[in-house]
Amino acid sequence: MTAGATSHSGAGERILLTGATGFLGREILHVLVRTRPEARLLLLARGTADQSAAQRIDGIVERCYGADERESVRRRIEVVAADTSAPRCALSERDWTAAADGVTRVIHAAAAVRFDAPAQEARRANTGGARNLLELAAEASRRGSLLALSHVSTAFVAGERAGLVREEELEQGQRFRNTYERTKYEAEILVREHMRELPALILRPSIVVGDSRSGVTTSFHTMYWPLRVYAKRRWRMVPGRPETPIDMVPVDFVAEAAAHLTFEPKAVGRTLHLCAGPSRSTTIGEITAVASRFFQVPPPRFVEPGVFLALLRPLLFATLWGSRRRILRKGAFYRPYLNMQLEFDTAQADSLLAPSGIRPPNVMDYLERLFAYCLETDWGRRHDPTPPPASQS
């Protein structure tokens, strides 16, 4: 393809995707398979102690596609065993060159998302991963094929800011709640530094939850953990305010938007919020009201965060033991999100996505579907680790 050329079918495209074995990356893979049927897909993936990278991807294909389509999907996919957090993605010189050769689009969705990850571990995966993919994209650019590099970040690079965060804003002197936010912020700085020489764009989802139509998820972290301990009557106290805004988006929207914007020339050079935004988000009070009815548990008891930290938390640590003390300790990583005064502007993303019809649904329109899937799977204990693509479920 010539620079700037696009094909709706993906003909002539070689799309490099990282994170395809993860929650969001897997969904992006399904969207690309469906919407770009003639594109070749290069997946950088890590093996595990039990499976090679190729076996992990083949397992996804086996579970997600019918017998009549598996082989056609496999023919389009090339798997390269790699570690995006390692220098040059742990590839040999030959594999590095082969990976870059003919790549037209890069979608970097691999990340370490643990809030409690040690700084060195998070920095190696998130900041280092971005640096390595920028180098690989630069190699593809030197070879004349690169049309776009989509870096999947997070809206929470805003850290502990308050008020409305604009899409192009980044360095505002903010502090961070955890190593995840900080290292994703560092990664964005790197990407921005390369925007003059690379056709890069930054995509910032907020809290990514299950599919808006089916509730299906493979990740029961973020909002799912505090919701589970409340729904199972293990904890009722909420150290936050009912009016605290909560911006979350379903994985199907984020994947559709990421895949579409990677092919949108007007998105290059932009930072875009893939968020519900002020008009489609919700509040902790609204979420817990629905949860109370749905799970048939008493309404939560909201406590002023300052009072909780100064008085109640020390008292509870001194008196609680076992599972409830573990909940109190783990809850420390989620507590800051219960007291945010943060909203995300989505004007530019909305404008670029409008012609495609892709837009985030109102949170309250699909919330009960998420809850139903939690019960159906006992909060992930009885779920297929590789569910079918949402579009086929």
C-alpha positions in Angstrom: 0.0 0.0 0.0 1.1 3.5 -0.6 1.4 5.9 2.4 -2.0 7.3 3.3 -3.9 4.6 1.4 -6.6 2.7 3.3 -8.8 -0.3 2.5 -12.0 -1.1 4.2 -11.4 -4.8 3.9 -7.8 -4.5 5.1 -6.3 -5.7 1.8 -2.6 -5.1 1.8 -2.5 -4.4 5.5 -0.2 -6.1 8.0 -1.5 -5.2 11.5 0.7 -5.8 14.5 -1.2 -6.3 17.7 0.2 -6.7 21.3 -1.8 -8.0 24.2 -4.0 -10.4 22.2 -4.1 -12.9 25.1 -5.4 -10.2 27.4 -8.9 -8.9 28.2 -8.9 -5.9 25.8 -6.4 -7.1 23.3 -8.3 -10.3 22.6 -11.4 -8.3 21.9 -9.5 -6.0 19.5 -8.3 -9.1 17.7 -11.8 -10.3 17.2 -12.9 -6.9 15.8 -10.0 -6.9 13.4 -10.8 -10.4 12.2 -14.4 -9.4 11.6 -13.9 -5.9 10.2 -10.7 -6.3 8.2 -11.2 -9.7 6.6 -8.3 -9.4 4.1 -5.7 -8.0 6.6 -2.8 -10.1 7.9 -2.5 -10.0 11.7 0.9 -10.2 13.4 0.5 -11.0 17.1 3.4 -10.5 19.5 2.6 -12.8 22.5 4.3 -14.4 25.4 4.3 -18.0 26.2 3.6 -19.4 29.7 5.0 -22.3 31.7 2.4 -24.5 30.2 1.9 -23.2 26.7 3.9 -21.5 23.9 2.7 -18.2 22.5 1.4 -20.0 19.4 -0.5 -22.5 21.5 -2.1 -19.7 23.5 -3.3 -17.9 20.4 -4.5 -21.1 18.8 -6.5 -21.9 21.9 -8.3 -18.5 21.5 -9.0 -19.3 17.8 -10.2 -22.8 18.7 -12.6 -21.6 21.4 -13.8 -18.4 19.7 -14.6 -19.5 16.1 -16.6 -22.2 14.5 -15.1 -25.2 12.7 -16.0 -23.6 9.4 -14.0 -20.5 10.0 -11.0 -21.5 12.2 -8.7 -22.4 9.4 -9.3 -19.1 7.5 -8.6 -17.2 10.7 -5.4 -19.2 11.4 -4.1 -18.5 7.9 -4.4 -14.7 8.5 -2.6 -14.8 11.9 1.1 -14.9 12.4 2.3 -15.4 16.0 5.7 -14.3 17.1 6.9 -15.3 20.6 8.0 -12.0 22.2 8.1 -10.1 25.4 7.1 -6.5 24.8 8.6 -5.4 28.2 12.1 -6.7 27.2 14.5 -4.7 25.1 13.6 -5.2 21.4 10.8 -7.3 22.6 13.2 -10.2 23.3 13.5 -10.8 19.5 16.5 -11.8 17.6 17.8 -9.4 15.0 16.3 -11.6 12.3 12.9 -11.8 14.0 12.9 -8.0 14.8 13.5 -7.2 11.1 10.9 -9.7 10.0 8.3 -8.3 12.5 8.8 -4.7 11.2 8.8 -5.6 7.6 5.6 -4.5 5.9 3.8 -3.5 9.1 1.2 -0.9 8.2 -0.6 -0.5 11.6 0.5 -1.1 15.2 -1.9 -1.4 18.1 -0.1 -1.6 21.4 -2.6 -3.0 23.9 -0.3 -5.0 26.2 0.1 -3.6 29.7 0.5 -4.6 33.3 -2.7 -3.4 35.0 -2.2 -4.4 38.6 -2.6 -1.4 40.9 -0.3 -3.0 43.5 2.6 -3.9 41.1 6.1 -2.8 42.3 7.3 0.3 40.5 10.1 -1.5 38.7 7.8 -4.2 37.4 5.1 -1.8 36.3 7.7 0.5 34.6 9.3 -2.4 32.8 6.0 -3.5 31.3 4.2 -0.2 30.7 6.9 2.5 30.1 9.4 0.0 28.7 6.8 -1.7 26.6 5.9 1.6 25.0 9.5 2.4 24.3 10.1 -1.0 22.7 7.0 -0.7 20.5 8.0 2.8 19.4 11.3 1.4 18.3 9.6 -1.3 16.3 7.2 1.2 14.8 10.1 3.4 13.9 11.7 0.4 12.1 8.5 -0.1 10.1 8.4 3.6 9.3 12.0 3.5 8.0 10.9 0.7 5.7 8.1 2.9 4.4 5.1 0.9 5.4 3.8 2.4 8.7 0.5 4.3 8.5 -0.5 4.4 12.2 0.6 3.4 15.7 -2.2 3.3 18.3 -1.0 3.3 21.8 -3.6 2.2 24.3 -3.2 4.2 27.5 -5.7 5.0 30.3 -7.7 8.1 31.1 -6.3 7.8 34.6 -3.0 9.3 33.6 -4.9 12.3 35.0 -4.0 10.9 38.4 -5.4 12.8 41.3 -6.6 15.8 39.3 -10.2 17.1 39.8 -12.7 18.5 37.4 -13.0 18.0 33.7 -9.9 16.5 31.9 -9.4 17.5 28.3 -8.2 14.9 25.8 -5.0 16.7 24.9 -4.0 17.5 28.5 -1.3 15.4 30.2 1.4 17.1 32.3 -0.5 19.1 34.9 1.6 18.5 37.9 -0.7 15.7 39.1 0.1 13.0 41.6 -0.7 9.4 41.1 -2.7 6.8 43.0 -0.5 3.8 42.1 2.3 2.6 39.8 -0.1 1.7 37.0 -1.2 5.3 36.6 2.3 6.7 36.9 3.9 4.3 34.4 1.1 4.7 31.8 1.7 8.5 32.2 5.4 8.0 31.6 4.6 5.9 28.5 2.4 8.7 27.1 5.2 11.1 27.5 7.4 8.8 25.3 4.7 8.5 22.7 4.2 12.2 22.5 7.9 12.7 22.1 7.8 10.6 18.9 4.6 12.0 17.4 6.6 14.3 15.1 8.3 11.5 13.3 5.7 8.7 13.7 2.0 8.6 12.8 1.0 7.9 16.4 -2.3 8.3 18.3 -3.1 7.8 22.0 -6.3 6.1 23.1 -7.4 6.5 26.7 -10.1 4.2 27.9 -11.5 4.8 31.4 -12.5 1.7 33.5 -13.0 -1.1 31.1 -15.8 -3.6 32.0 -17.6 -6.5 30.3 -19.5 -6.5 27.1 -22.4 -4.2 27.0 -24.7 -6.7 25.3 -23.9 -9.9 27.1 -22.0 -8.8 30.2 -19.2 -11.2 29.3 -15.8 -10.5 30.7 -12.6 -12.4 31.3 -11.3 -9.9 33.9 -12.9 -9.6 37.3 -10.7 -6.8 38.5 -11.2 -3.0 38.7 -14.8 -2.3 39.8 -15.6 -6.0 40.1 -13.6 -6.7 43.2 -15.3 -4.1 45.5 -18.6 -5.0 44.0 -18.1 -8.6 44.8 -17.2 -8.1 48.4 -20.3 -5.9 48.8 -22.7 -8.3 46.9 -21.5 -11.3 49.0 -22.2 -9.3 52.2 -18.5 -9.3 53.2 -18.2 -5.5 53.4 -20.8 -2.8 53.5 -18.9 0.3 54.4 -17.9 2.6 51.5 -15.3 5.2 52.3 -16.5 7.6 49.6 -19.4 9.9 48.6 -22.5 8.8 46.7 -22.1 11.6 44.2 -18.6 10.5 43.2 -18.6 10.2 39.4 -17.7 6.8 37.9 -16.7 6.7 34.2 -16.6 3.2 32.8 -16.9 1.7 29.3 -17.7 -1.7 28.0 -14.9 -3.7 26.3 -16.9 -4.0 23.0 -17.0 -0.3 22.6 -13.3 0.2 23.4 -12.2 -2.5 21.0 -14.5 -1.3 18.2 -13.3 2.3 18.7 -9.6 1.3 18.9 -9.8 -0.7 15.7 -11.7 2.0 13.9 -9.5 4.9 14.9 -6.3 3.0 14.0 -7.6 3.4 10.4 -8.8 7.0 10.7 -6.2 9.4 9.3 -7.7 12.3 11.2 -6.9 10.5 14.5 -3.1 10.6 13.9 -1.4 13.0 16.3 -4.4 13.1 18.6 -5.0 11.9 22.1 -8.6 10.6 22.4 -10.7 9.6 25.5 -12.5 6.4 25.0 -14.7 7.1 27.9 -18.4 7.5 28.8 -17.9 11.2 29.4 -20.0 13.4 31.7 -23.3 12.7 29.9 -23.1 8.9 29.9 -21.2 8.1 33.1 -22.8 7.4 36.5 -22.0 7.8 40.2 -21.1 5.4 43.0 -24.5 6.1 44.6 -26.4 5.0 41.4 -24.2 1.9 41.0 -24.7 0.8 44.6 -28.4 1.5 44.5 -28.8 -0.9 41.5 -26.4 -3.4 43.1 -28.4 -3.4 46.3 -31.6 -4.3 44.5 -30.0 -6.7 42.1 -28.0 -8.7 44.6 -30.7 -8.3 47.4 -28.3 -6.8 49.9 -28.7 -3.9 52.3 -27.7 -0.5 50.9 -24.1 0.5 51.6 -23.1 2.8 54.4 -21.2 5.7 53.0 -18.5 7.2 55.3 -16.6 10.4 54.7 -13.1 9.4 53.4 -11.3 11.6 55.9 -13.2 10.1 58.8 -12.5 6.6 57.5 -8.8 7.2 57.2 -8.2 9.0 60.4 -10.5 7.0 62.8 -12.2 4.0 61.4 -9.4 2.3 59.4 -6.9 2.2 62.3 -9.7 0.9 64.6 -10.7 -1.8 62.1 -7.1 -2.9 61.5 -6.8 -3.4 65.2 -10.0 -5.4 65.6 -10.5 -7.3 62.4 -8.8 -10.6 61.4 -8.8 -13.2 58.7 -10.7 -12.5 55.4 -12.2 -9.1 56.6 -8.8 -7.8 57.4 -7.5 -9.0 54.0 -10.4 -7.1 52.4 -9.5 -4.0 54.3 -5.9 -4.3 53.2 -6.7 -4.9 49.5 -9.4 -2.3 49.5 -6.7 0.4 50.0 -5.8 0.1 46.3 -9.4 0.8 45.3 -10.3 3.4 47.9 -8.9 6.4 46.1 -11.3 5.8 43.2 -14.3 6.1 45.5 -13.5 9.7 46.2 -12.6 11.1 42.8 -14.0 14.3 41.4 -12.9 13.6 37.9 -14.6 13.6 34.6 -13.3 13.1 31.1 -14.1 15.2 28.0 -14.8 13.1 24.9 -15.5 15.8 22.3 -12.7 14.8 19.9 -13.3 11.1 20.1 -17.0 11.5 19.7 -16.5 13.6 16.6 -14.2 11.1 15.0 -16.3 8.1 15.8 -19.7 9.7 14.9 -19.6 8.8 11.2 -19.0 5.1 12.1 -21.9 4.9 14.6 -19.5 3.7 17.3 -20.3 5.4 20.6 -20.2 4.4 24.3 -23.6 3.4 25.8 -24.9 5.0 29.0 -23.5 3.0 31.9 -26.9 2.5 33.5 -28.2 0.9 30.3 -26.0 -2.2 30.6 -25.1 -2.3 34.3 -27.5 -5.2 35.2 -26.1 -7.3 32.4 -22.7 -7.0 34.0 -24.2 -8.0 37.4 -26.0 -11.0 35.8 -22.8 -12.4 34.3 -21.1 -12.1 37.7 -23.8 -14.3 39.2 -23.9 -16.7 36.3 -20.1 -17.3 36.6 -19.8 -16.9 40.3 -17.6 -13.9 39.8 -15.3 -15.7 37.3 -15.0 -19.0 39.0 -17.2 -20.7 36.4 -16.4 -19.0 33.2 -14.8 -19.9 29.9 -11.3 -18.2 30.0 -11.7 -17.5 26.3 -15.4 -16.7 25.5 -16.6 -16.2 22.0 -16.4 -12.8 20.3 -19.2 -10.6 21.6 -20.5 -10.1 18.1 -21.2 -13.8 17.9 -22.6 -14.4 21.3 
